[in-house]
Amino acid sequence: MKFSREYTKLQDRVFSTIRGHSYYNEGEVIECQTPHRVLRARVLLKVAMRFRNIPECLLQYDTDSPELSAAECREEIRSLYRGDPPDDDDIMTIYWLEKLSEAK
């Protein structure tokens, strides 16, 4: 799973991320790649939800932007997509991950 930058949430033992796909399964151990490091994490939970229904506080956490509104956070998330960004009606996957270690 790729991250576009070093988000503050990646310092937390358990963190969430909002994605437009559902590739990973609960219990799976995955690699999280940032521009500067690779982390190993276990998928604790995944939830499907319409983009417009994701709570503002989760959108703010996901984007490291507590000062932005939900609409502004959704726009920031859309800006990360190449090609076809998600619409408000699209189903997104919210993953909760437990950081295990820095990958070696």
CORBELHU-V653693 format. One record per residue. N is the residue number from 1. RES is the residue in three letters. PHI is phi in whole degrees, 0 to 359 (999 if undefined). Layout:
n:N res:RES phi:PHI
n:N res:RES phi:PHI
//
This chain:
n:1 res:MET phi:999
n:2 res:LYS phi:261
n:3 res:PHE phi:241
n:4 res:SER phi:286
n:5 res:ARG phi:204
n:6 res:GLU phi:275
n:7 res:TYR phi:290
n:8 res:THR phi:303
n:9 res:LYS phi:301
n:10 res:LEU phi:288
n:11 res:GLN phi:275
n:12 res:ASP phi:284
n:13 res:ARG phi:294
n:14 res:VAL phi:240
n:15 res:PHE phi:218
n:16 res:SER phi:243
n:17 res:THR phi:211
n:18 res:ILE phi:257
n:19 res:ARG phi:227
n:20 res:GLY phi:268
n:21 res:HIS phi:222
n:22 res:SER phi:229
n:23 res:TYR phi:284
n:24 res:TYR phi:257
n:25 res:ASN phi:247
n:26 res:GLU phi:302
n:27 res:GLY phi:91
n:28 res:GLU phi:288
n:29 res:VAL phi:262
n:30 res:ILE phi:233
n:31 res:GLU phi:260
n:32 res:CYS phi:250
n:33 res:GLN phi:255
n:34 res:THR phi:250
n:35 res:PRO phi:299
n:36 res:HIS phi:238
n:37 res:ARG phi:200
n:38 res:VAL phi:233
n:39 res:LEU phi:247
n:40 res:ARG phi:259
n:41 res:ALA phi:214
n:42 res:ARG phi:257
n:43 res:VAL phi:284
n:44 res:LEU phi:275
n:45 res:LEU phi:202
n:46 res:LYS phi:224
n:47 res:VAL phi:227
n:48 res:ALA phi:265
n:49 res:MET phi:205
n:50 res:ARG phi:298
n:51 res:PHE phi:307
n:52 res:ARG phi:291
n:53 res:ASN phi:265
n:54 res:ILE phi:290
n:55 res:PRO phi:301
n:56 res:GLU phi:305
n:57 res:CYS phi:298
n:58 res:LEU phi:287
n:59 res:LEU phi:297
n:60 res:GLN phi:295
n:61 res:TYR phi:298
n:62 res:ASP phi:297
n:63 res:THR phi:261
n:64 res:ASP phi:59
n:65 res:SER phi:225
n:66 res:PRO phi:295
n:67 res:GLU phi:274
n:68 res:LEU phi:270
n:69 res:SER phi:283
n:70 res:ALA phi:301
n:71 res:ALA phi:297
n:72 res:GLU phi:293
n:73 res:CYS phi:295
n:74 res:ARG phi:300
n:75 res:GLU phi:296
n:76 res:GLU phi:297
n:77 res:ILE phi:297
n:78 res:ARG phi:302
n:79 res:SER phi:295
n:80 res:LEU phi:278
n:81 res:TYR phi:271
n:82 res:ARG phi:273
n:83 res:GLY phi:86
n:84 res:ASP phi:261
n:85 res:PRO phi:289
n:86 res:PRO phi:290
n:87 res:ASP phi:271
n:88 res:ASP phi:301
n:89 res:ASP phi:274
n:90 res:ASP phi:291
n:91 res:ILE phi:276
n:92 res:MET phi:248
n:93 res:THR phi:251
n:94 res:ILE phi:256
n:95 res:TYR phi:259
n:96 res:TRP phi:251
n:97 res:LEU phi:240
n:98 res:GLU phi:254
n:99 res:LYS phi:291
n:100 res:LEU phi:260
n:101 res:SER phi:185
n:102 res:GLU phi:284
n:103 res:ALA phi:290
n:104 res:LYS phi:256
//
